[in-house]
Amino acid sequence: MSMFRGFIAIDVDTFPKIIEFENDIKSCGANVKLVEPKNIHITLRFLGDTEESLTKEIEIILKDTVKDVVPFNIQLKSAGVFPNRNYIKIIWIGIKQGELLGTIAHTLNKQISTLGFHKEKRNFSPHLTIARVKTAKNKERLLQIIEKYIDVEFGVIRVNTIKLKKSVLTSQGPIYTTLKEVSF
């Protein structure tokens, strides 16, 4: 039985403001791992270890989830951290007008559990992960940069597809491959 590390996501085009934000983070000397621009996405549901034999059933769930959804826009705006400013693990860009993303994620969570995946207990929080923080090195400088982008608008994207993606972890970073794409 062949397995892959899977997730369901929306790919995001890289805007110049996102590159600028990542470059500012890189230049502050903090110990972070930036997400490569080509890998930036909105995770709707992380699946983890996934049997390849479930790919078709997952595609059916994707189609069912968005059957009544029409394309919509979301705004990438603001920056922040998870879990909090005292203990930073993730640097993110926020999503405005993301209510429909929450609805899609909630439906996916419910339906995907019928295939044996655990139900996600945390509420969906629409965001783009930009970096993972490894240590507290230069934390104050990092917080100043995040503060600089707190009200910045990074861009507007049109959401009209969701994708089942495969993630292969390598020493150079993850490699993502789209296995199934469902347009609406």
NORVENRA-V704124 format. One record per residue. N is the residue number from 1. RES is the residue in three letters. PHI is phi in radians with two decimals (999 if undefined). BURIAL is I if it has 24 or more other ideal C-beta (glycine too) atoms within 12 Angstrom, else O. Layout:
N;RES;PHI;BURIAL
N;RES;PHI;BURIAL
This chain:
1;MET;999;O
2;SER;-1.59;O
3;MET;-2.09;O
4;PHE;-2.47;I
5;ARG;-1.51;O
6;GLY;-2.05;I
7;PHE;-2.76;I
8;ILE;-1.95;I
9;ALA;-2.62;I
10;ILE;-2.06;I
11;ASP;-1.24;I
12;VAL;-2.19;I
13;ASP;-1.15;O
14;THR;-1.51;I
15;PHE;-1.67;I
16;PRO;-0.93;O
17;LYS;-1.14;I
18;ILE;-1.17;I
19;ILE;-1.08;O
20;GLU;-1.05;O
21;PHE;-1.05;I
22;GLU;-1.09;I
23;ASN;-1.13;O
24;ASP;-1.13;I
25;ILE;-1.08;I
26;LYS;-1.03;O
27;SER;-1.35;O
28;CYS;-1.46;I
29;GLY;1.43;O
30;ALA;-1.30;I
31;ASN;-1.57;O
32;VAL;-2.24;I
33;LYS;-1.99;I
34;LEU;-1.31;I
35;VAL;-1.39;I
36;GLU;-1.06;O
37;PRO;-0.87;I
38;LYS;-1.19;O
39;ASN;-1.76;I
40;ILE;-1.23;I
41;HIS;-2.73;I
42;ILE;-1.83;I
43;THR;-1.41;I
44;LEU;-1.55;I
45;ARG;-2.82;I
46;PHE;-1.47;I
47;LEU;-1.76;I
48;GLY;1.34;O
49;ASP;-1.06;O
50;THR;-2.26;I
51;GLU;-1.27;O
52;GLU;-1.00;O
53;SER;-1.14;O
54;LEU;-1.57;I
55;THR;-0.95;I
56;LYS;-1.16;O
57;GLU;-1.15;O
58;ILE;-1.13;I
59;GLU;-1.05;I
60;ILE;-1.08;O
61;ILE;-1.12;I
62;LEU;-1.04;I
63;LYS;-1.08;I
64;ASP;-1.13;O
65;THR;-1.09;I
66;VAL;-1.88;I
67;LYS;-1.05;O
68;ASP;-1.87;O
69;VAL;-1.63;I
70;VAL;-1.86;O
71;PRO;-0.92;O
72;PHE;-2.55;O
73;ASN;-1.80;O
74;ILE;-2.25;I
75;GLN;-1.90;I
76;LEU;-1.57;I
77;LYS;-2.60;I
78;SER;1.47;I
79;ALA;-2.43;I
80;GLY;-2.94;I
81;VAL;-2.39;I
82;PHE;-2.07;I
83;PRO;-1.38;O
84;ASN;-2.83;O
85;ARG;-1.17;O
86;ASN;-1.40;O
87;TYR;-2.38;O
88;ILE;-1.57;I
89;LYS;-2.00;O
90;ILE;-2.26;I
91;ILE;-1.88;I
92;TRP;-2.29;I
93;ILE;-1.92;I
94;GLY;-1.41;I
95;ILE;-2.18;I
96;LYS;-1.73;O
97;GLN;1.04;O
98;GLY;-1.74;I
99;GLU;-1.04;O
100;LEU;-1.15;I
101;LEU;-1.05;I
102;GLY;-1.08;O
103;THR;-1.12;O
104;ILE;-1.08;I
105;ALA;-1.08;I
106;HIS;-1.11;O
107;THR;-1.12;I
108;LEU;-1.02;I
109;ASN;-1.01;I
110;LYS;-1.17;O
111;GLN;-1.28;I
112;ILE;-1.19;I
113;SER;-1.16;O
114;THR;-1.20;O
115;LEU;-1.66;I
116;GLY;1.76;O
117;PHE;-1.34;I
118;HIS;-1.14;O
119;LYS;-1.40;O
120;GLU;-1.18;O
121;LYS;-1.52;O
122;ARG;-1.29;O
123;ASN;-1.18;O
124;PHE;-1.17;I
125;SER;-2.15;O
126;PRO;-1.12;I
127;HIS;-2.87;I
128;LEU;-1.92;I
129;THR;-1.34;I
130;ILE;-1.82;I
131;ALA;-2.75;I
132;ARG;-1.97;O
133;VAL;-1.60;I
134;LYS;-1.57;O
135;THR;-2.45;O
136;ALA;-1.48;O
137;LYS;-0.97;O
138;ASN;0.97;O
139;LYS;-1.05;I
140;GLU;-1.11;O
141;ARG;-1.13;O
142;LEU;-1.08;I
143;LEU;-1.10;I
144;GLN;-1.10;O
145;ILE;-1.16;I
146;ILE;-1.06;I
147;GLU;-1.04;O
148;LYS;-1.06;O
149;TYR;-1.81;I
150;ILE;-1.11;O
151;ASP;-2.02;O
152;VAL;-1.39;I
153;GLU;-1.67;I
154;PHE;-1.55;I
155;GLY;2.67;I
156;VAL;-2.10;O
157;ILE;-2.12;I
158;ARG;-1.64;O
159;VAL;-1.74;I
160;ASN;-2.53;O
161;THR;-2.57;I
162;ILE;-2.20;I
163;LYS;-2.34;I
164;LEU;-1.56;I
165;LYS;-2.10;I
166;LYS;-1.89;I
167;SER;-2.05;I
168;VAL;-1.96;O
169;LEU;-1.45;O
170;THR;-2.24;O
171;SER;-1.17;O
172;GLN;-1.55;O
173;GLY;2.12;O
174;PRO;-1.27;I
175;ILE;-2.03;O
176;TYR;-1.80;I
177;THR;-2.25;O
178;THR;-1.43;I
179;LEU;-1.66;I
180;LYS;-2.47;I
181;GLU;-2.29;O
182;VAL;-2.10;I
183;SER;-1.66;O
184;PHE;-2.48;O
